Amino acid sequence: MSARHESSLPLSRRRFLKVFAGAAGALIVGIPLAEAVDAPVPAALLGDTLYGLGAFVRIDPDGNIIIGARDPDTGTGTTTTLPRIIADELDADWTSVSVVPLGLGVEDDNGSPRFVYGHQNGGLGTSVPAAWADLREAGAVARWLLLQAAARRLGVPADRLRCEEGNVIAPDGRRFGYGALAEAASKIPAPSSPVPLKAPQHYTLIGQPAGDVDARAIVTGQAVYALDSYAGDSLIAVLSHCPWVDGSVQTLDTTDALAVKGVVKVVQLKPEPGVPLGQTVRAPAVAVLAENTWAALQGRAKLKLEWKPGGQSESSAWFEQQAADVVNDKDAAPTARVRNDGDVDAAGKKAAHRVEATYVQPWLAHATSEPMNCLARVDKDGATLVVPTQAPQQAWRVVQRLTGLSPSQIQIRVPRVGGGYGRRLDHDFVAEAVMLAKLAERPVKLMWTRDEDLGQDYFRSASVHKLSATLDGKRQVVTWTQRMASASALVQRGVPDNRLWTSEIDPHQLPAGLVPNLRSDWYALPSVMPRGTARGMPHLSNAFPVESFVDEIANSLKEDPLVTRLRMIGQARMIDLGDGRTLDTGRLINVLQLVADRIGWKNWLRTVNGFGIACWHVDGAYVAHAVEASLQGNRLNIERAICAVDVGRVINPMGLEGQVAGATLDALSTALNLSVTYKDSQVQQRNWKDYPLASMLQLPDTTEVILVPGDRDPAGASFLAMPTAAPALANAVFRVSAVRVRRLPLMKELLRML
């Protein structure tokens, strides 16, 4: 069964207002009245009678059910998964469900915002864990209201009634469809105490596969993104940003630009002093506002604009050298000692065997498919935005600060997001759109071009990792030291100095808890390059060196890398990692064994191709990859990539499988090709030819996902499959080529060393 994600019907502004006047209940579901935006209206909302049962559920008299999806969908499937949690507790017939993506839910609470939908973040791996209790309760309350309405109509106690596929059924077989009960149910006060939730054995949707409710719209080109939104009299704005964050305009002549037909205005934007990074303009910029996109681009091309560099200059090569110097300086005091178990110095003196290696990872850009954009209308009465954001509540704060409007005067619609990866947790582009809309006194649709999107990113910092380990006579790892140098993503974001390391390294990451004497140090490096959250941080930055190093330890012992890993992990048990975190080694062993068995690891020494393996854990979820690679001359072929994940209870197996496969391919693409370099603080990659995502030819011939069934509360999976793909690949490359790649991107380093 699958829900209907109703096709959208473009309506005139007058008809649009009439629809929402008649379907008042739908406003609470999260499609706000956006008068300046020609918003397509889902066909499910065209009726005049919709009855609300809580903040997320609406039912019409025909029994059609509308369920709101509260978290932005960045490709992670939340628009399907979250409504299915509600629908299961509601005992809804999924074929009668239409899904509506919710915009920001905010109300005025004596001048302060009250966010009515609770959690509204996408792409962070938190959507399902945060929803598990909240949304089950929302569905259960709606079911309870329907049962109460049926009990009153039948004169039968509610506890003698049951719900099934959109019907309430009495002991004598009489049944009432939800549509027939919706009006009466909507008038019953909500329960004053929690209502019972369904027992797992009664789940009908949770754990069953379902296709993405947006799938048909996406493959037929009907999916609506923020870039597809318009306001009737909006201006198009394109920008030219200063290549130096601390630079300024040296000369600006707008004569030729303003002479272009359709160009209306040229304005300058500047970062606001004292405002944290990501909440204001990223760098000085010149904006061209025009009646259409072509005129705006032509106007930008005709600007006579020269930028003046700021006072600081650096290169990516210089940054890497500073990082290498500090991790190799034994006397350098760390900025943060992230973890310090046992006595590394004393235990290391007694060791029989020592292994050391240094790993280098590059700067990375987010490179989302949909560049930054925002449609904004701002006046004294309110602000309406259509914006692809991962965090609408944070976007609201930016709008409120710039406009001074009350909470209820700010409306934010969030269509499906064309990729987030952490970039859309920052709202510099939202600040730009709001500033321009205020200056123009008309709605403004801000559109970043690809060169601006790559060159004006909040990058993931490059990092250098020096790892060392000592082993005793029984091949047990007795000490482990990691020294990591990078530039924190949290600088200038209001985070205390003693917490800046948290974006760079996780104190609970492997092999914490497995090695009795373990030290993890982080060294902070200054950089003028703006940084921000990236997909998989900090795990993506650390799993590559850690899991590659375990493979190097195995090679130094001349033994099977799987045997080395399993010996390090030890027997199945629960390990207290501190801070309320635990490591379930049984689950970690299981995902390792699953991928090893599936790839045929017992033949790892006898195959012509190379096998590589890696494992990791993230916030109660466990993942492992096994990769098979071959080498034909200078051509690397990834024959197979197999990933096993254990996230506890799986809500939608089909969605999770797609998410894991996608993250695997994303991680492999990143590892193979991607790197941001800069000279004189100017980014050198400005388009896809400079920042080449992997081609189909480079990616695995077969990508297989193994889902481990479980009954624990679900953990997040947004980036779970990211950390282990790269080290598994690098380890496979070593087997097939005898080349140990310790620097990414892999292809450039491999070709250099072959």
TORBAKE-721178 format. One record per residue (C-alpha): residue in one letter; x, y, z. Coordinates in steps of 0.05 Angstrom, whole numbers, plus 5000, padded with zeros to 4 digits. Layout:
N
AXYZ ...
END
This chain:
754
M500050005000 S502350704988 A499951395008 R497851904958 H502052524955 E496852914917 S499053264853 S498954014861 L494154444824 P496455144804 L490955634824 S489756374813 R490956804873 R483456914882 R481856174878 F487756034924 L484856484977 K477856194969 V480555484978 F484055665042 A478056055068 G473855425059 A479054935084 A480855305146 G482954675183 A488554565133 L492055185157 I493954835221 V496854265181 G502254735159 I500555055093 P500155775115 L496456315078 A502056615036 E498657174999 A504757394960 V506556704936 D503056334879 A503155684918 P500655044886 V495154734928 P494953984938 A488553694910 A487153374978 L485854065006 L480654294956 G474754064997 D470854555041 T470254085101 L476453835136 Y476353635209 G482553695252 L484653155301 G490853455330 A496353855297 F498253335244 V491752995223 R485853235181 I480052795157 D474652955107 P467652655107 D469452165052 G474851855097 N480752155062 I486252305112 I491452855108 I497652765150 G502953305157 A510353145152 R513853625200 D521253555183 P524353815118 D525653255069 T532653325041 G532352655006 T532352255071 G525052025063 T522152385123 T515952585082 T514251845080 T517051575145 L514252075194 P507052045169 R507351285170 I508851305245 I502551725255 A498451305207 D500250655241 E498050905310 L491851195277 D490250525244 A489350895179 D488550585111 W495050815078 T491750835010 S487051375037 V492651805064 S495252425030 V501752715056 V502753465062 P509753735078 L509154225136 G512154905135 L514455245199 G509455175255 V509955785300 E505056155344 D505556795385 D506256645459 N506157335491 G511257595440 S515556965442 P515356405391 R512055745407 F513855215356 V507654795351 Y510454195314 G516454075360 H522453795324 Q523454095254 N530453925230 G532253515169 G538453125147 L541653065216 G539652355233 T535052615287 S528252615252 V526051895267 P528951845338 A525552505356 A519052285323 W518451595353 A514951825417 D511952475392 L508552235329 R506151575356 E502651985410 A499652445357 G496851855319 A494351515383 V490752155405 A487252205338 R485151475343 W482651585414 L478252175391 L475151745336 L473751185386 Q470451685434 A466051945377 A464051235357 A462651045430 R457851625438 R454351455373 L453750715389 G452650765463 V458250265472 P464450365517 A470450585477 D474750025505 R470149525470 L471349825402 R477249725356 C480250085297 E482349775231 E484450085165 G480550735174 N474450435209 V471950375280 I468849695290 A463849495344 P463448805377 D457248645337 G460748795271 R457849485259 R463149955231 F463850695219 G468950995172 Y473451535200 G470252045153 A463351935185 L466252055254 A471152615238 E466553205253 A464252935320 A471352725338 S474053425323 K469353725376 I471553255432 P476753555480 A483653245476 P485252735530 S488253015594 S493052425603 P497152005554 V493151495515 P495550775505 L500150645446 K499850035402 A503949425420 P509249265368 Q505848615348 H499949025324 Y503949475277 T501349455206 L505549995172 I511650055216 G516849565191 Q513449475124 P516549745059 A513550365027 G515650764967 D517051504974 V510651904970 D514352404926 A517251874879 R512351964821 A512752724824 I520352694824 V521252214765 T515952584724 G518953264738 Q512853504776 A516253574844 V516154294867 Y522454584898 A523555274926 L526855474860 D520055334826 S516355834871 Y514456534848 A510757144872 G506757534822 D511058164823 S517557894849 L524458114827 I530057614812 A536557744850 V543357464833 L549757624872 S557057724863 H560557584929 C567357834949 P572357264943 W575357485009 V570957435071 D574458035101 G575058415035 S571059015010 V568859364947 Q574559754916 T570960024854 L563859934829 D560760224766 T553560004755 T552160414692 D552459854642 A548759374688 L542959854699 A542559964623 V540659234613 K533259174598 G529658904658 V534959084710 V531559494765 K536759604818 V543859454841 V545259444916 Q550859254962 L550358785022 K555158725080 P555758245139 E552658515202 P557858635257 G557358175316 V552357695285 P554556965287 L556956625224 G551356325183 Q546056825207 T548057415164 V551257565097 R557357125090 A561757625053 P560758315022 A556458244960 V553458644903 A546458434883 V543158554816 L535458574819 A531658484754 E524958304725 N527457624702 T533257154711 W536557304644 A536658044656 A539457944726 L545157504700 Q546657974643 G546758554692 R551558194737 A556158044678 K556358784661 L558259024730 K564959374731 L566959114799 E573659044833 W574558754901 K579758964952 P583058374990 G582658345065 G588458335112 Q589257575117 S591557085064 E592756345065 S592955735020 S590555025029 A597754785022 W599955245077 F594255005122 E596054285111 Q603354415129 Q601254755193 A596954155211 A602553665196 D607554065236 V603254075299 V601353345299 N608653155290 D610953615346 K611253165407 D611853765453 A605754135426 A600254175478 P593453995449 T587854495447 A583353955476 R584753275505 V578452955481 R579352285515 N584651995560 D583651275583 G588750895625 D596151095621 V598451115549 D605651315565 A606950775617 A603550225578 G607050405513 K613950295544 K612449555554 A609649425485 A612748915438 H610449225373 R608949935349 V605250205288 E604750935265 A601451275205 T599151965184 Y592752105144 V590652735107 Q583652935088 P581953535043 W577354125049 L570453965023 A564454354996 H557154155004 A555554204929 T548054114936 S544153974873 E539654574887 P543855194898 M542155674954 N535756054940 C529956394976 L523556744957 A521957295007 R516357795015 V517058295072 D512858895093 K510459215157 D504758705163 G508758065156 A513957645120 T512857035077 L518656605055 V519355985011 V526155705028 P529755025024 T532254985095 Q534154415140 A532254815202 P526055265192 Q526055485265 Q533155755257 A531056095192 W525256415230 R530156715280 V534157045224 V527857345194 Q525257585261 R531857925278 L532058285211 T524758495211 G522658555284 L516058225266 S512057825316 P512257055312 S505456995280 Q507257505226 I512757065198 Q510856485153 I515855995124 R514155465072 V519154905062 P518354504997 R522453874985 V529754064992 G534653924935 G540153684981 G542453945047 Y548653585075 G549054105131 R549554715085 R542354915097 L543254935172 D546355615156 H541756175134 D546356705104 F542356665039 V535856765078 A538757395109 E540757635040 A533757515012 V530357875070 M535058475065 L533858534991 A526258474998 K526359035049 L530659475004 A526559334941 E519859384977 R517658814932 P518158054937 V525157814917 K527157134893 L534557054908 M538256544866 W545556354876 T549256114814 R553655494817 D560155884820 E557556274880 D554955634912 L561755294910 G566055904922 Q561856184979 D560655555019 Y561755405092 F566954865081 R568854245119 S575954365144 A581753955120 S584953535174 V591353155189 H591152555235 K597252215265 L595651535295 S600151075335 A598750415370 T602749915409 L601349175416 D603448645467 G606147955453 K599147675446 R597548165389 Q592948565433 V592749315422 V594649615489 T595450345471 W592350795419 T593851525406 Q590451995356 R592852705344 M588253095299 A589253805273 S583654195238 A579854855239 S573454795280 A566854885244 L564155235307 V568655845308 Q564656505308 R558256135322 G557356295395 V560455645419 P565155675479 D572555575463 N572854945505 R567554615462 L570154785393 W572954085386 T565953775385 S565053895310 E571653555295 I572152915336 D567652475378 P570452235445 H566451585439 Q568651385369 L572250735357 P576550455386 A574250805451 G572350275501 L576249735465 V583349955481 P585250015555 N590050595544 L587351105494 R588851835483 S585352295434 D588053005424 W585453565380 Y589654155356 A585854775334 L588355135273 P586355845253 S583655955183 V580356515146 M576156015107 P568855985133 R567055305159 G560554965175 T557154305189 A557953775135 R554553105125 G557452575171 M561553045214 P565452895256 H564952155240 L566752225166 S573152585184 N575352055233 A573051375208 F577651405148 P584151465188 V581751015245 E579150435202 S584950495153 F589750465212 V586549825239 D587849525171 E595149745175 I595849425243 A593248775213 N598148825155 S603948945203 L601848305239 K601147935172 E594147715189 D586947755165 P584248465179 L577548175200 V581147745252 T584748365278 R578248755284 L574548205319 R580248115369 M580148855384 I572648845394 G572848225438 Q566747845462 A559648115457 R558248585515 M555749275534 I561249795546 D559950445583 L563250995543 G561251555590 D556452135581 G550751635579 R553451295516 T554450555509 L557750095457 D554149445443 T559849025415 G555048465397 R551448915347 L558149165320 I560648455311 N554148265276 V554448805222 L561748635210 Q560247895202 L554348035157 V558348425105 A564247945111 D559847345097 R556047685040 I562347885003 G565747215014 W571147455060 K573846755073 N577046815003 W580347485018 L587347215005 R585646784945 T581647274903 V584847674846 N580948284868 G581948654933 F577148624992 G576649175044 I572549225107 A570849755159 C565849875216 W563350445260 H557850655307 V553951305312 D549151475369 G546550765381 A546750545308 Y551950075278 V554650025207 A559749625168 H562049635095 A565649105054 V568249324986 E571148914928 A575649284879 S579649104818 L585249464781 Q586249454706 G592349864691 N590750544720 R583350424721 L580150264788 N573649874787 I569249824848 E566049154835 R561549114897 A559849524958 I556049185013 C553349555074 A550049275136 V546449745185 D543149635252 V538850225272 G534149855319 R526949855296 V526250005222 I520250435204 N520650385128 P525549855102 M525050095031 G526550815051 L532350605096 E535350175042 G535150754994 Q538151215045 V543950735061 A545350604987 G545251354972 A549951515030 T554650965007 L555151254938 D555851964964 A561551745010 L565051374953 S564351964906 T567252424960 A573051964974 L574751844901 N574852544872 L572953134916 S577553664944 V577154414954 T583654794946 Y584955534953 K590556034942 D590756734969 S584456535007 Q580656454942 V577255794926 Q579555494861 Q573655024849 R567755404819 N563854894779 W562654154769 K568754074724 D573054314782 Y569253914834 P567353274797 L562252824829 A563552094813 S560951834746 M556851194742 L563050854714 Q566951004777 L561550764825 P560250034845 D557249554795 T553149284853 T551149634917 E547749194968 V544449375034 I543248905092 L538249155144 V538748845213 P531748755244 G531049015315 D526149205369 R529949775402 D527650495393 P529850725324 A536451095315 G537951585260 A540751385192 S541452025152 F549051955146 L550251295181 A553150965119 M557951535104 P563851405151 T565850685133 A565350695057 A571851065045 P576350655091 A573350005064 L574950234994 A582050455012 N583249785047 A580849424984 V585449844941 F591349644984 R589648904975 V589348964899 S595049454887 A599649434949 V598750194951 R596650465018 V592651095006 R593151545067 R591052185032 L584352355000 P581852434947 L583651724932 M584251724856 K589252284853 E593551954906 L592951264876 L595051494807 R600951874838 M603351254874 L602250714821 
END
